[in-house]
């Protein structure tokens, strides 16, 4: 008889699943949605400095900078703003280039997030536009993917002229910073 009971249980379970699956009520295991842990999009500013100053041709440069993120929305309601320090070394020119860089964000809670990324610089309509994609390697939100994009706001002709002589020493402009948890 144990075989008949097992067969009945199997049939009942199959019938229940057949009824529930079309309704989306069957258990499919734990799911993971992509989560945006932080977005700082209002009033964010980056200031970057290059040494030596950028010229038209790519050359080895050191980059230093700061970031200010006064308005952030986070999955952690205690995090509402942050500031950062930025550093990198690589090959950049006024027209293009990229370099590995590190940014350490200090949140208003005192916690930090260290981001390793590649900074890519392009000159678009006379503006130095940068794009960043990286990963939080230490601290709060470790493992998150980070994106940031920004553009400097200058007279469109000036950066090009600066590239010819005496060199383009740096920029300040608006930025957006986004931390996203893409892990399964």
The 8 nearest C-alpha neighbors of each residue, nearest first, counted from 0:
[[1, 3, 2, 4, 5, 6, 7, 8],
 [2, 0, 4, 3, 5, 6, 7, 8],
 [1, 3, 5, 0, 4, 6, 7, 8],
 [2, 4, 6, 0, 5, 1, 7, 8],
 [5, 3, 7, 1, 6, 2, 8, 0],
 [4, 6, 8, 2, 3, 7, 9, 1],
 [5, 7, 3, 9, 4, 8, 10, 2],
 [6, 8, 10, 4, 9, 5, 11, 3],
 [9, 7, 11, 5, 10, 6, 12, 4],
 [10, 8, 6, 12, 7, 11, 13, 5],
 [9, 11, 7, 13, 8, 12, 14, 6],
 [10, 12, 14, 8, 13, 9, 7, 15],
 [13, 11, 15, 9, 14, 10, 8, 16],
 [12, 14, 10, 16, 11, 15, 17, 9],
 [13, 15, 17, 11, 12, 16, 10, 18],
 [14, 16, 12, 18, 17, 13, 19, 11],
 [17, 15, 19, 13, 18, 14, 20, 12],
 [18, 16, 14, 15, 19, 20, 13, 21],
 [17, 19, 15, 16, 20, 14, 21, 22],
 [18, 20, 16, 24, 22, 25, 21, 17],
 [19, 21, 23, 25, 22, 16, 17, 24],
 [22, 20, 23, 19, 18, 17, 24, 25],
 [23, 21, 19, 20, 24, 18, 25, 17],
 [24, 22, 20, 21, 25, 19, 26, 27],
 [25, 23, 19, 22, 20, 26, 21, 16],
 [24, 26, 20, 19, 23, 27, 16, 22],
 [27, 25, 28, 24, 23, 29, 20, 16],
 [26, 28, 25, 29, 30, 24, 23, 20],
 [29, 27, 26, 30, 25, 31, 24, 23],
 [30, 28, 31, 27, 26, 183, 32, 25],
 [29, 31, 28, 32, 27, 183, 33, 26],
 [32, 30, 183, 33, 29, 182, 34, 181],
 [31, 33, 34, 30, 183, 181, 180, 182],
 [32, 34, 181, 180, 31, 35, 179, 182],
 [35, 33, 180, 179, 36, 32, 181, 74],
 [34, 36, 179, 37, 178, 180, 33, 38],
 [35, 37, 74, 73, 178, 179, 34, 180],
 [38, 36, 73, 178, 72, 177, 35, 74],
 [37, 39, 177, 72, 71, 176, 40, 178],
 [40, 38, 71, 176, 70, 175, 68, 41],
 [39, 41, 175, 38, 43, 176, 42, 71],
 [42, 40, 70, 43, 39, 69, 175, 71],
 [41, 43, 69, 44, 40, 68, 70, 173],
 [44, 42, 68, 174, 67, 173, 41, 40],
 [43, 45, 173, 174, 67, 172, 66, 42],
 [46, 44, 66, 171, 172, 65, 174, 47],
 [45, 47, 171, 64, 65, 170, 66, 44],
 [46, 48, 64, 169, 170, 63, 171, 45],
 [49, 47, 169, 63, 62, 168, 64, 170],
 [50, 48, 62, 52, 168, 169, 61, 51],
 [51, 49, 52, 61, 60, 62, 48, 168],
 [50, 52, 60, 49, 53, 61, 168, 59],
 [53, 51, 168, 166, 50, 167, 49, 54],
 [54, 52, 167, 166, 92, 93, 162, 168],
 [53, 55, 162, 166, 92, 56, 93, 163],
 [54, 56, 93, 92, 162, 94, 57, 163],
 [57, 55, 92, 54, 58, 93, 94, 91],
 [56, 58, 92, 91, 90, 55, 96, 54],
 [59, 57, 90, 91, 60, 92, 56, 53],
 [58, 60, 90, 89, 91, 57, 61, 88],
 [61, 59, 50, 89, 88, 51, 90, 58],
 [60, 62, 88, 50, 49, 87, 89, 63],
 [61, 63, 49, 87, 86, 48, 88, 60],
 [64, 62, 86, 48, 85, 47, 87, 49],
 [63, 65, 47, 85, 46, 84, 48, 86],
 [64, 66, 84, 83, 46, 85, 45, 47],
 [65, 67, 45, 83, 82, 44, 84, 46],
 [66, 68, 82, 44, 43, 69, 81, 83],
 [67, 69, 43, 81, 80, 70, 82, 39],
 [70, 68, 80, 67, 42, 43, 81, 71],
 [71, 69, 80, 41, 39, 68, 79, 42],
 [72, 70, 39, 79, 80, 38, 73, 69],
 [73, 71, 38, 37, 79, 39, 70, 74],
 [74, 72, 37, 75, 36, 76, 78, 71],
 [73, 75, 36, 76, 37, 72, 35, 78],
 [74, 76, 73, 77, 78, 36, 37, 72],
 [75, 77, 78, 73, 74, 79, 72, 71],
 [78, 76, 75, 79, 108, 73, 107, 74],
 [79, 77, 76, 75, 73, 80, 107, 108],
 [78, 80, 71, 72, 70, 77, 107, 73],
 [81, 79, 69, 71, 70, 68, 107, 106],
 [82, 80, 106, 68, 105, 107, 67, 104],
 [81, 83, 67, 105, 66, 104, 68, 106],
 [84, 82, 104, 66, 103, 65, 105, 102],
 [83, 85, 65, 103, 102, 64, 66, 104],
 [86, 84, 102, 64, 63, 65, 101, 83],
 [87, 85, 63, 62, 101, 100, 64, 102],
 [88, 86, 100, 62, 61, 99, 101, 63],
 [87, 89, 61, 60, 62, 98, 99, 100],
 [90, 88, 98, 59, 60, 91, 99, 61],
 [89, 91, 59, 58, 57, 96, 60, 98],
 [92, 90, 96, 57, 58, 97, 95, 89],
 [91, 93, 57, 56, 55, 53, 95, 54],
 [94, 92, 55, 54, 53, 95, 162, 122],
 [93, 95, 122, 92, 121, 55, 96, 120],
 [96, 94, 121, 120, 92, 93, 91, 122],
 [97, 95, 91, 120, 119, 92, 90, 57],
 [96, 98, 119, 118, 91, 120, 90, 117],
 [97, 99, 89, 118, 117, 88, 90, 100],
 [98, 100, 117, 116, 87, 118, 88, 89],
 [101, 99, 87, 116, 86, 117, 115, 98],
 [100, 102, 115, 86, 114, 85, 87, 116],
 [101, 103, 85, 114, 84, 113, 104, 83],
 [102, 104, 113, 83, 84, 112, 114, 105],
 [103, 105, 83, 112, 111, 82, 106, 81],
 [106, 104, 111, 82, 81, 110, 83, 109],
 [105, 107, 81, 108, 109, 110, 80, 111],
 [106, 108, 109, 80, 81, 78, 79, 105],
 [109, 107, 106, 110, 78, 77, 105, 79],
 [110, 108, 106, 107, 105, 111, 81, 78],
 [111, 109, 106, 108, 105, 139, 112, 138],
 [110, 112, 105, 104, 138, 139, 106, 109],
 [113, 111, 138, 139, 104, 103, 137, 135],
 [114, 112, 103, 137, 135, 136, 102, 138],
 [113, 115, 135, 102, 134, 101, 136, 103],
 [116, 114, 101, 133, 134, 100, 135, 136],
 [117, 115, 133, 100, 132, 99, 101, 114],
 [116, 118, 99, 98, 100, 131, 132, 119],
 [117, 119, 131, 97, 98, 130, 99, 116],
 [120, 118, 97, 130, 129, 96, 117, 131],
 [121, 119, 129, 95, 96, 128, 97, 118],
 [122, 120, 95, 128, 94, 127, 123, 129],
 [121, 123, 127, 94, 126, 125, 128, 124],
 [122, 124, 126, 125, 121, 127, 128, 94],
 [125, 123, 126, 122, 155, 127, 156, 128],
 [124, 126, 155, 123, 122, 156, 159, 158],
 [127, 125, 123, 122, 124, 128, 155, 151],
 [126, 128, 122, 151, 121, 150, 123, 129],
 [129, 127, 150, 121, 120, 126, 122, 149],
 [130, 128, 120, 119, 149, 148, 121, 150],
 [129, 131, 148, 119, 147, 118, 149, 120],
 [130, 132, 118, 147, 146, 117, 148, 116],
 [133, 131, 146, 116, 145, 117, 147, 130],
 [134, 132, 116, 145, 115, 144, 114, 117],
 [133, 135, 144, 114, 145, 115, 143, 136],
 [134, 136, 114, 141, 142, 143, 113, 137],
 [137, 135, 141, 114, 113, 134, 142, 115],
 [138, 136, 113, 141, 135, 112, 139, 114],
 [137, 139, 112, 111, 141, 113, 140, 136],
 [138, 140, 112, 141, 111, 110, 137, 135],
 [139, 141, 143, 142, 138, 135, 112, 36],
 [142, 140, 135, 137, 136, 139, 138, 143],
 [141, 143, 135, 134, 136, 140, 144, 180],
 [144, 142, 180, 179, 135, 141, 134, 140],
 [145, 143, 134, 179, 178, 133, 180, 135],
 [146, 144, 178, 133, 177, 134, 132, 143],
 [147, 145, 132, 177, 131, 176, 133, 144],
 [148, 146, 176, 131, 175, 130, 177, 174],
 [147, 149, 130, 174, 175, 129, 131, 146],
 [150, 148, 174, 173, 129, 128, 172, 175],
 [149, 151, 128, 172, 127, 129, 173, 152],
 [150, 152, 172, 171, 127, 170, 126, 153],
 [151, 153, 172, 150, 126, 154, 171, 155],
 [154, 152, 155, 151, 126, 157, 158, 156],
 [153, 155, 157, 156, 152, 158, 125, 126],
 [156, 154, 125, 153, 157, 126, 158, 124],
 [157, 155, 154, 159, 158, 125, 160, 153],
 [156, 158, 160, 159, 154, 155, 161, 153],
 [159, 157, 161, 160, 156, 162, 167, 125],
 [160, 158, 162, 161, 157, 156, 125, 163],
 [159, 161, 157, 163, 162, 158, 156, 164],
 [160, 162, 166, 158, 167, 164, 163, 159],
 [163, 161, 166, 54, 159, 167, 160, 55],
 [162, 164, 160, 161, 166, 54, 165, 55],
 [165, 163, 166, 161, 162, 160, 54, 167],
 [164, 166, 161, 163, 162, 167, 52, 54],
 [167, 165, 162, 161, 52, 164, 54, 53],
 [166, 168, 53, 52, 161, 162, 169, 158],
 [169, 167, 52, 49, 48, 166, 53, 50],
 [170, 168, 48, 47, 49, 167, 171, 46],
 [169, 171, 47, 46, 151, 172, 48, 168],
 [170, 172, 46, 151, 45, 47, 44, 169],
 [171, 173, 151, 44, 150, 45, 152, 174],
 [172, 174, 44, 43, 149, 150, 45, 42],
 [173, 175, 149, 43, 44, 148, 45, 172],
 [174, 176, 40, 147, 39, 148, 43, 177],
 [175, 177, 147, 39, 38, 146, 40, 174],
 [176, 178, 38, 146, 145, 37, 147, 39],
 [177, 179, 145, 37, 36, 144, 143, 35],
 [180, 178, 35, 144, 143, 36, 34, 181],
 [179, 181, 143, 34, 182, 33, 35, 144],
 [182, 180, 33, 179, 183, 143, 144, 34],
 [181, 183, 180, 33, 143, 142, 31, 32],
 [182, 31, 181, 32, 30, 33, 180, 29]]
